[in-house]
Amino acid sequence: MSDLTIPYDVIVVGAGINGLGVARDAASRGLRTLLLEQDDLCSGVSAWSGRLVHGGLRYLEHRDFALVRESLRERERLFRLAPHLVRPKRLIMPFYSHNRRPAWLIRLGMITYDALSFDKKTKGREILKKDAIIARFPGIDTEGLAGAAVFTDGQVEYAERLCVEVALAAVGSGAEVRTKSRVEEPVMEGGKVVGVRYRDTTTGELHEARAHVVLNVAGPWIDRVFRRNAPEQPRLNGGTKGSHLIVDPFPGAPADVVYYESKTDGRLVLVIPWMGRYLIGTTDLRFDDDPDEARCDSNEMAYLLEEVNTLIPQARLTVDDVIFTYSGVRPLPYAPDVEEWEIPRSHVLHDHAPDLPNLVTVVGGKLTTYRQLAEDAVDDVFARLGRKAPKCVTAQLPLPGAAGDLEETRRFLLQQGLSRLSADRLVALYGSRAADVLAITADAPGLREVLHAATGAIRAELLFAVRHELARTLADVMARRVLLAFEPGHGLEVLDEAVAVLGDELGWDQDRRKAEVEEYVGWLSHLAVPGRDLPGVHR
C-alpha cells in the first residue's frame, strides 16, 4: 500500500487526547499521517474531565480487571513520561455507615487495586481508623464515620497542556495537524472510503484529503462526522454529561482528593484540589444534544453543593461561592438499556464495512489510557494496510517537556531574573520547554514582563503559543495554552494587552481583533454559573 497518488496512509479525525495519541503513534511508526480538527487541540471533552489520571478503581465493580490493569499501567507510564504534567495524588475514600459499598468491599477493592498495580513506584494503600482520618482531614463529617482508605492515583491539572505536548510530539514525528478543519463527508471511489472532505472554518473553503484508512476519533462527536453523502450508520456514542463546580478554598477543605459515596443516590463524588482552588464533581446524565452545548444546570449545581456540604459541614457552600462551572460529554458506547454508571469505559474499534470500507470509528476511551488506545488503533491500521506493524515506541518516549531536568530548568529561569512565581508557573506548564519560552525574549526583553500578576504569566507565552504550539486564535491561546481562562477573572482584565501582542504578531486588523475578543467571550459561556453572568463578560 505505497501508492503515492494517495498522499496519506491514515487520516485521523479529532484532536482530543485520543486522536492526538493516534496521530503521534502512527507518525512515529512511519505512517503518513494527517490529523483534522474542527476547532483546536483539546477543545472538546478532553478539557472537561476531573483531570485525574486514575486506575479506574470503580471499574472493579464491573469486574473489568483488564481495564483496571491497563489503566494502572498507563498511569505509571504517564508519571514517568510526563512528570511535569502528571503527578501522583493521594485520594481518601471514607467508610460511612450510609455507604452502599461496605468497608470490607472497599478494603478488598484496595487489595485488588494494589495487586493489579504490582509494578508501581508510588505509595500503596493505607487503611486509617476514625481518629487517624479526622487528624488527616479535620473538616470531614464524623457522623457514621468508621475510618477511610487512602490510596494513590494521578492528577493532570492542565489536561490542555498534555494534549498540546502530544500534538507537538506527533508533529515532531512527521504528522500534519490542521485545526479549524471540520470534516463533513467521506470521499468515495469504487465503493470504498478513500479520504474526506473538510471545510476550513476560517475561510469557508472546502478541501479534500485522501488516505488509505480514515479513523474517526471525534469523541462524543463520532456520530455527527459522516452524516452527509454517506449511508446511515448505527448509533455508536452514548455519552453522558458530567459537570464540575470550581470554588475557592473553603473551611474544612481537604488537602487530598476525596472520593466518597453520596448519601443521596450512592454515586461516587469527588472533591479535588486544582490550580489553587477546588473542583467538585461530577454528575452522570444522559446527553443527546451537540456536545458543545453541554452546560452545568441548576439541578446539577444544587446536587453537588449539597453533597460537599454534607461531607464537610463547615463548608456551607452556596451558589455565590461558585466561581465557574464546566461540563463535558463522556465518549461512551451507546448502551440505551444500561444505567449510566454501568456503561463500559473500555474502547472499541468499529469497522464501518460493508457500507463504508476503510472507515473505522474509535468508540470510548479515556484520558488515562489514551496511549494504549492509540497503539491498538495503529496496529489495526497496519493490518488494514497489509503491512507488518513496527513496534510501538510511545511507551518509552517522554513528552517534549519532560526531555530535560525540571529543577535545572527552574534554576535557569530564576538566574535569568524571573520571579519565583513566574518560574514555577513556566515549569508547571511547559516543563523543560520553559527555557524555550524565555528564549524568544532574547531580542525583545519586554516579553519577559508579567502579563497576569496573579499567576505570573509572562507576555512571551502568548507568542510562544502561536509560534510553537499550533494556536491560531485568542481563544486557543487563553483557554488551551496559557490557561488564563480558568482564573477567576478569566483573563479578561488583561485581554486588551493580550489582543495587542497577538494582533501585532499575526497581523490582525481592528475588525479581526474585535472578532477575536467576541469569539473568546462567547467561548466563556462554557464556564457559566447557572442563572448568573460571568464577571466582566459584558465588556
BELSUL-V324313 format. One line per field, one symbol per residue. phi: phi as a letter, one per 20 degrees, with the letter a starting at -180 (. if undefined). Layout:
BEGIN
phi: ???
END
This chain:
BEGIN
phi: .dfffdfcfbdddodfffffffffffffdnefccddcfcbgledfgedefmddcemgffffelefffffgffffgfffgeebffddcfbecdcfedfeffefgfffffffffgfffdfefdefefcddfgffffffcfeffefmedqaecbdcccdgdggfffgffffffffeofecdelcefdaeedbmmcfcqbdcdffednfecccdbfcddecelfegededeelbffdffdecgdecdcddcfgcgnffedfdccefffcmfedcdcfblmccedacebcgbdeggfefcfdffffffffffffffcgfflfcgfeffbcbcbdfedffbfddggfefgdfecddeefefcgndcdednobggdgffgfffffgffffffmcfffffdffdeffgfdfceffffffffffenffgffffffffedmffgffffffegebgfffffecffdngdfffffffeeccmfccffgffeccemfgeegelmffdfffffffffffdmfefffffffffffffffffdfegnbffgnfee
END
